[in-house]
Amino acid sequence: MMLANLFGDFVKGKDYTYLPKIVQNGVLLHRQIDDYIDNHSKVTELRLKLYSSLPKIAGIAIDLYFDHLLAKSWSVHHNQKLNHFIDDFLAYALNKKNQAFKNHSFVYPERYIHLLHLINDHNWMKRYVNIEGLEMASKGLSKRISFNNNLDQATRVFLQNEEEIQLIFNEYMKDAKQKFNTPSIL
């Protein structure tokens, strides 16, 4: 399911019924989580506050901040160590037999598999624990956004507002666990 959930960023449009059921469920969960964070009252307030420093991309920066804070506090949210969780996920995701479906013509596209290899080869997920990982992600994503932006400055903005962002992250995680009825990250 996690492989399908991560794939949610690659699916455009409202009709994804052509996908295998497990991938449909992953895309749906991905979209529900995106919608929940986008409409969470405290996250909305934070996005408005950060907009002057990060115009047009404050929401993207908050997603990166929350990824960083989740990695830092992983043991609070999950019983498996972060490195083991990531290693297990990537071993599963990069196994060719898990990239296709027996009773369905769908195969995860090459650009998605390429991203998974980059995540693995460059330890992107593991690097999120450190501020350097947030910096790397912010600068890299800034280059891939189709319009001029200052996402490369997101780490500076994070450090200036770290205490408030941390408090809102904690509140969001508490609410999200309740909303998605899970005591820990799945």
N, C-alpha and C positions, 0 to 999 in steps of 0.2 A: 504494500500500500504506500509506503514512503517513497518508493521509486515513482509511482504514479502521481503522488502528491507533488513532488518536486517538478514533475513534468507539466504541471498546471500553467507555468509561465510560458510554455511553448504552444498552448492551445488557444487559438483566437476564435472569437465568435461565440454564439450561444448554443449552437448545435454541435455537440460532441458525442452524439449517440452512435456514431460510426466506430467509436473506440470500444475495446473490450470492457466489460462491466467493471472490473477492478480499476481500470484506468479512468473510466467515467467517475467512479467514486472518489478517486484520488484528486481529480480535477475539481470536482464539486467541493470536497473538503478544502482544497487550496483556495478556492474562490470564497468559501464561507469564512475562512480565517482572514483573508484579505479584506473582505467586507466588514468583518467584525472590528479589525484594527482601524480601518478607515473611518468607522463611525463610533468608535469608543469615545465617550465624552472627554476624558482626560487626554487622550491622544490627539483629539481634535484641537483642544486648547493648546497643547504643546506645538502642534503643527502651525497654528496661527502665530504663536509666539516666535517660532523659529523662521517664519516666512521672510521676515525682513533681512535676516542673515543668509538665508538659503532660498531665494525666490524660485518658485516653480518646482523645487526639488526637496522641500522640507519633508514631505511624506516619504520620499525615497530614503532620505537621510535617517529618518526615524526607524524605518525598516532595518537599515544597517546597524543603527545603535542598538536596537532590540536584539538583533542577531549576536552582536558583540556581548551584550549583557547576559543573554541566555547562555552563551558559551562560558562566560566567567562564572555563572552561578549554576551551571549544569547539575551539579550534585544535589542541589536543592530540589530540582525538578525531575530527576531521573535516577534510578538506582544503579545504572550501569555507568562506568567511567566514560567520559566524553570520547577519549581516544579509541576505546574499544567499540563504542557505539558507531563512530565514524568508520572505523576499520571494517566492522561487520557490514555496515550499509554499503560501503564501496565494494567490498568483496562480492556481495550479492549483486549490486547494480552493474558491475563490470563483467560479470559472468554472462557470456553470450546467450546461454540458455534462458536467462531471465529477461532478455531484451526482446524476445519474440513470444508469441502465444500459440499454443498447439491448435486450438480450435478457432483461430481468428487470423485473418490476413495481416493484421496490424503488427508492425515492428517499430520500436522506438527509432525516430529518425537519427541519422548520422550526426547532425549538429548537436543533438541532445547528448548522445554518447560521447561526442568530442568534449562537451562541457564536463561531463562526469570524469573523463580522463584528466582534464585540466585541474579539476578539484582535487583529484587524487595526486597527480604528479607534483602539484605546487602546494599541497597541504592547506588549501584555502580554508576549509572548515576548521581545521585544528588551529590555524593562525588567528582565528577570530577571538581567541581567549585573550590575546594581547592587543594593546592599542595599535601596534604595528599592523595587525591584521585588519583592523578597522580602516587605517590609513590606506593600506593596499587596496581594499575593496572600494573605498570612496574614490580614489584616483583612477582605478581601473574602470569603474562604472561610469565615471564622469566622461571618459573618452568615448564610451559607447552610446551615450545619449545623443539623440539627433539634433539637439539645439544647444546653443551656448549656455553654459551653466557653471556654477562654482561648487559642485559637489566635491571637488578636490579639497575644499576648505572645511568639509564636514567634521573632520577630527578636531580641528580648532574650536568649532562651535560646540561640539560635544564636551570638550574639556572645560569650556566656559560655563556649561549648563549641566555638568555631570550629575550633581546631587539631585536636581529636579527631575532629570531624565530617568535616573535610577528609581526614584520614588514612583514615577508614573509607570515605568516598566513593571515594578513590583505589583502595583495595583492592577495593571492590565493582565498580568499573568494570573493573578488570583481570580479575576473575573473570567478570563478565557478558560481556565481549568473548570470553573463552574459551568460556563456556557457550553463547553464541549464535553462536559461530564467525564472528565478524566482527572485523577489525582496527580498524574505525572504525564510527561511528554510520551507520546506513543511511538 
